[in-house]
Amino acid sequence: MNERVLVLKLNPQGKEMWRYEGDLLERGEDWLKVEALFDRDDHPFMDTILKRGDRFVETYYSARWYNIFEIYDRDDGALKGWYCNITKPATWTDGRVEYVDLFLDLWVSVDGTQTVLDEDEFDAAELSDDLRHAARQGLVELRDWFQNQKSPG
């Protein structure tokens, strides 16, 4: 497809938190897949090191309360794991993807180990009860999906 897209991460109040560009890889009826390169300095994260230039294959859904970032090493192409954001369903128009981050995250290591991240931020956030419930349900759905895969991804 080779179409460039702008990805915008928003907070629950709609304020832009991060923006970057990627390439549209695939598109389905209610999902799309974008490839982007990590644009921050190298730093340790969980059981790996995130490096500037790592390849992220990001799947966004218009009917699910999460997105999934499959992360590959910039040097050898090895899969590092999956970083999953709990979000409102994503929206997209030509050349632009937006998602509202709800603070909860899930890291899934290559061996399938799951770690829920940022529960303190989620608990402290000013979110409606309905939004909290939908976010928690999204986390449950995502964890179940990875648990039921023969090999995650």
N, C-alpha and C positions, 0 to 999 in steps of 0.2 A: 504494500500500500504506500509506504514511504511518505505518509502525510505527517507533518509536524503538528503537535498539539501542545497547548499550554495547560499545565496542571496547576490548579489552585487548591490549597488546603486552607479551609476557613475554620474559625472557632465557632461555638454555638451561637454567638451574637452576629455572625456573618462577617467578621473582620478577617482579612487575609493574614495568614500566618506564614505561608511559604509558597513560593512559585518557582516553577522550573519547566523546561521544555523536554519533550520526548517524541518518539516516533510511534504512530499508530501501527500496531502489528496485525490485529484482527478485530472484527466487530461482529457481535451477534445481536439478536433482537433486544436483549436486556443486559448486555455486558459489552465491555470493550477491553482490549489488552494493549498496553503501552509499554515501550521499552525506553528507559531513561538511565543515565549514568549518575551515580551518587556524586553530589556536588559539595560535599563538606570534607574537611580534613580527616585523615585517618584517626580512628579512635577505637579502643576496645569496647566490645559490646557482647554481653552474655558469653558464649563459648567461642567467639570469633573476633575478628577485627574488621570493622567496616572501613573500607578504603575509598579515597577519592577515585572515581572511575569504575567502581564496582558496577556491574550490570544489574539493573532492577527490571524485572518483567512484572508489571503491575496490572492486576485485573480489577476493574471497577464494575459494580453492579447497580442497576437502576431499581432493583426490587429486593435487595439484601442490605442488611445493616452492617456491612463491613467491606473492606477491600483486602486483597492479598498481594503482597510484594514478594516475589521469588527472587532471591539474591544470589548472584554468581560472582566469584572472585575475579578481579580485573586482571590478575597475573596468569592464572592457570585455568580459568573458566569453571572451577569446581563449585558445585552448589553449596552455599553456606547455610541456608535455611529460609524460613518464611516469616516475614514481619507482617502482621495483620493489624489493621486499624479498625476499631469499632467506630462506625460512622452512620450518619443518615445515608439513605440511598443516594448514590452519586447522580449528578445531572451532567449532561453534555450537549453541546451544540457544536456546529462546525468549528473545529480547531481549538476547542476549550473543554476541559473536564474540571468539575468542581465537586469537592466533597467537604462535608462538615464533620470535623473530628470531634468525637465524644470522649476523648481522653483515654479510655480503656484500650489496651493493646494486647496482642497475643504473639509471643515468639515461639516458633516451632523449629527445633533443631533438626538437623538432618537425620538423627536417630529417632525422631518422633517425639522427643521430650517437649512438653508444652509448659510455658511459663506465662502467667497473666501479669501484665505490667501496668503500672500507673493507676492502681485502684485508689490510692490516696488522692490523686488529682480528680478522678471521677467522683469520689465521695464528696470532695470539697466544691465541686462545680455547681453553679446555680442552674439546675436542669429541672424541668417539670417531672412529675411522677411518671407520666406517660412516656416521656423521652428516656428516663432511666430504665423503665421496664423494657422498652424496645431495644435499648443498648444491651441490657443483660441477656435478653433473648437472642440477640445477634451473636453474642459471645458463646452462648450455649450451642447454638447451631454450628458455629464455626469450629468449636472444640470437638463436637460430635463428628463433623465431617472429616477432620484430620484423624480422629481416633479410628474411624471406620475405613480409612484408606489402607490398602495393603502396603503401600509406600506413599507417604504424604506427597501432595502436589498433583 
